[in-house]
């Protein structure tokens, strides 16, 4: 028998063996598939809400614009900036048409752009009210960074503008859309470890550059409380599930520190809630990075540390003096909040964190400042966030 024939015979034999193996494999796979739940295949992408990002600072460049790649319902279609070179460079990077790059001078003409459904305000606090109101008057829905504004009066003007324009207004409280913080809220609501009695929230970092806008009272509205301290306040409110009735506070600024000529460095405040829950909260621009939320309940405690960074959340639960760490799939905070806003616009729903929520925080922060200045316990009115 020739070598050629042997090779052919061997080849045919291999094919036969392969077919047999394939039949067996197909049988096994069929049986395995029958025992497995049907795999969920994502639907093709549908309509996406078009966003105009207003203000191209570090937050927009390094967090918000990259987050659109993880969105199913949201896309960046326009940019607004006072720096055309930067805006045009980012437009190229994210596939935004040059005609959709705006300046602050022609911002109002965005009303004529049907590609823009939602405006995301990523400007210094002192500019939130003006650009939110102008965006609403242009017929667009608005997502504004926190804090909503510098004063309750500015917040009310923003809410009134949204009502008049019949547009959605949402405050970008990203932690409310983040899985670890949401897990803490569920544990508190469901009383997994019994009723929550004490809440501890800390937020702070060393702010550095004395020339940045966050240290300018006119631009920021205040110091660490208005920026990082709002996370402590928000957490106390959403973990208790209530609105505070009383507040005490102490404030301190290091003498001679050039960074704090206009705004406070550190502020500690205590909140009392109707059910008896007490919250101890801190905010600082002068300490090492700190981001920690803890809820003390009757049968243990649960905590996030870090809690409000852009990523890296870790959640621990102490039950019967046994500490365990919970594993939760992370999600991009900015993508999550934008997807929620887009869903609300698409389906006519009220956002989880509407303008009224932003107003509540600003009202409470004004009371915290008053308590710190006077040394008095300030009584708070609850349930009146949208009163004018």
N, C-alpha and C positions, 0 to 999 in steps of 0.2 A: 504494500500500500504506500502511495506516495506521501511525501511530507505535506503536499498541498491538500490531499484528501483528509489526512489526519487533522490538519488544522481546521478544515471545513467542518468535519464531524465534531471536533471538540467545540467549535463555535456554536453549531446547532444544539449540541448538548447543553451548553451554557445558557443558550436562549430558552430552552425548555425548562431548565432549572429556574431561570429568572421568572418565567411566566408563572410557574407554580408558586414561587415565593411571592410574586406580586398578588396572586389570587388569595393566598393566605393572609398577606398583609392587608388587602382590601377587606377581607372578612373581619379581621381583628379591628380595623379602624371603624368599620360600620357598626360593630357591636359596641366599641368604645364610645362612638358618637351618640349611640342610642342611650347610653348611660350618663352622658354629659348634658348639662343645660345648653340650650341653643345660644351660640355666641351672638352678642349684640354688635351689629356692624353700624358704625356711625352713618347718619344720613349725609348726602352731599351737602356742601355749604349752601345755605339759602341767602336771603337778603341780609345785608349787613348795614347797620347804622353808620353813617359817615360822621366822623369827629373832626372838629377844628380844635387844635391844641393851642391855647393862648398863653404865651410865656414860655421861652425855651431856656430855662435854667437847668441846673443839675438834675432836679427831680424829673423834669420832662425828658431830658436827653438820656438819662441813665436808667430810668424806671418805667415811665409811662409809655413812651414811644416803642421801646422794645416789647412791652407787654401786649401790644396789638397782635403780635405773631401767635399768641396763645388764645386769641378770641375767635369765637364762631359767629358772633353777631355784631362785632364792632370792627371798624377799620379807620385808620387815619387818612383823611382826605384833604386837610388844609392845615396851615400853620400861620400863627400870628406872632410877630416879633418886631422889636425895634432894631434888630441887627440883620439886615438882608443877607449878608454873606453867610452867616450861620444858618439862617432859615433856608436859603437855597441849597446849601450843602446837605442839610438834613432832608430836604425834599427829594433830592436825588437818591439819597440812601434808602428812603422809605417809599419810593415810587409815587410821590405826590407831584401833580402837574404844576409847573411854574405859575400858572394863572391863579392857583389856589394858595399862593404865598402872600399874606397880607401884612401891612404895617399897622401900628396903632392909629395912624391918621385915617386910613381907609377901612378900618375895622367894620364900620357900620354897613358898608356895601356888601358884607357877607350875607345880608338878607336876600340878595339876588342870586345866591349860589344854591341851587337845589341839591347839590351833592352833600351839603352840610346839614345834618339833622340835629346834632348835639355839639355844644361848645363846652370844652373842658378848660376851666379857668385855673391856671397854674402860675399865678402872679403873687407878689407880696400881699399880705393881708389887707393893707390899706387900699388896694386896687380891686379887691374882690367885688365890692358892691357896685362900683361904677361899671365894670365890664360885664358883670352878670346882668345888670339891668339893661344895658345896651344890647347885650346878646338876646335877651328875652324880647325886647322891643323889635329886634330884627326877625322875630318869629321862630327862634331856635330854642330848643330845650337846653338846659344848662346844668352841668356838673361842676361844682366849685370845690376847690381844695379847702381843707379845714385850717384854722377856724373860719367859720362862715364869713365873719366880718369883724371889725374892731369894736362895734357897739351894738346894743339891741336895736337902736334906731336904724342902723344900716341893714341889719338882718330883716327887720320888718319891711323896709322899703323893697328889699329883694323879694320877699314873699308876696307883697302886694303886686309887684311887677309881674310875677309868675301867674298870679290869679287873673290879672287883667289880660295878659297875653294868652291865657289858657294853655300854658306850657308846663312841662315837668321841671322841677328844681330839686336837685339832690346835692347833699354835702358828702364829700369824698372821705368818709370814715372807713378807710380800707380794712381796719381790724374787724369790723362787723361782718365782713364777707370772707374772712380768713378762717380756715377749718379748725385750728387750735382754739382760737377765741370762741368760735361757735360751740365747740365741745364744752368749754368751761361754762358757757351760758346754759347749755342743756343740763349739765350736772347741777347747776344752781337751781334751775327751774324745777327739775325732777327730784330735787332733794336726795340725790344719790347717796350722800353721806349725812343725811339729815338736814335740817334747816341751817342756812348760812347765818352766822352770828357776827363775824368780823371780816372786813375786807381790807387788805393792805395792797396799795398800788404805788410803785416807785418808777419814775422816769427821769432820766437826766443824762447829760454829757458835757464835756468841756467844749465850749462853743468856739474858741479860737479867735479868728480874725475880728478885730474890733471895728472894722469898717463895713461889715456886712449889714444888709438891710434889717435883719432880725434884731439888731441892737439899736435901731432907730425907732423911737416911740411913734412917730407919725406913720411910718410904713408898717410897723408890726402891731401897734396897738398895746403892747406890753412886752414883758420879757419871757422867761422860761414857761410861765403858766400858759400863755397864749400859744406857745409852740409845742413843747414836749409835754407840758402839764395837762393838756387837754386829753391825752391818752389816759392819764391817771384818773381824771374826772369821768371820762366816758366809761372806763372799766368799772368804776364804782357804781355808776348808774346801771349799766347793763348786767352786771353780776347780781346786784340787789333786785333788779326788776322794778325799782321804785324811783320816785323823785325825792330828793332830800328836802327836809323841812327846816334844818338848821345848819349853819356853817361857822366854824372857828378857823383862824389862820394866823400864822406867823411868817414874816418875810425877813430875809437878810441879804445884804449885798456887801462884799468885801470892800472896806474903805480903800480908796486910791486905785482900784482896778479900773483901768481905762475903758474896759469893755462895757461897764455898767454905769455910764454917766446918765442914761435916760431910762433904762429899764431894770427890773429886778433880776438878781442872780438866782436866788433860791426862795421857794415858798413851800411851806408845809400847811396842809389844811385837813380838817376833820369834818365829816358829814354825818348827820343823823337822819335815818330814814324812818318812815311811819311804823314799820314792823318792829323797830328796835335795832335793826342792823346798824352798826357803826363802821365808818370807813376812815382809815388813816392813809393820807395820800401825800406824796412828795413830788416836787418838780425842781430841777436845777440845771443851770447852764455852767456850773463850776466844778462838777465832779466827773469822775471816770464814768464811762458808758454804763448805764443802769436801766434795766427794763424788766420789771418783775411785777406780776399780779398774783395774789394769793387770796383764797377764800377759806376761812376757818369755819367749819361746820361742827355739829354736835358729835359726829362719829369719825372725824378726821379732817384733812384739808386737801385741797387741790390747787396747783399753781402752774403758771407759765413763766419760764425763765430761760432764755429771753422771751419777752412777751410781744413787744410792738416793733421789733426790727423788721426790715423788709423781707427777711427770710431767717431760717434757723430756729424757729420756735421749738421749744421742748416742753412737754407737759408731764408733770409728775402728780401722783395721787398717793396720799398717805392714808391707809385704811387699817385700823387696828394696829397702829405703830409699824406697819409694813409698807415700805415705799416701793412703788412700781412706776415705771415710765411707760406712757402710752404712745403707741405708734399710730400716726395719722398721716395720710397722704397729703403732702403740702400742695399749695396752689399759689400762683402768682396773685398777690393782693390786688394789684391794679387791674389786671385782666378780670378778676372776679367782680370788682366793683363796676367796671365799665360794662361787663356783660349784664349785670343786674339793671343798670340804667337803660341799656338798650332794650332789654326785655320789657321794662316798664313803659318805654316809649312805644314799642311795637304793639303792646297789648293793653295800653291805656290804664296801667296800674300805678298806684302810689308807691314811690320808693321806700325802702326800709328806713332810710335816713334822709327824710325830706328837709326842706328849709326850716320847718318848725323844730326839728331836732337840733339843728345848728343854733337856732335862737335860744333854746333852753340852756345849752352849754354856755353861750355868751352871757346870758343873764346870771347864771350861777358864778361864772368867773368874775363878773363885776362885784358880786356879793363877797367873793373870796378876797378880792382886793380891799373892799371896804372893811371886812373883818380884820385883815392884817394891818390896815392903817389905824383903825380905831381901838383894836383890842377887844371889841365887843362881839358877842354872839349875834349873828344876823339871822333873822327869821326869813324863811323863803316861802313865797307863794307858789304852789304847785298847780299844774293843770291849766296854766294861763299863758302858755308859750306863744299863742298866736294872737293875743289881745293887742290892740293898737292904742 
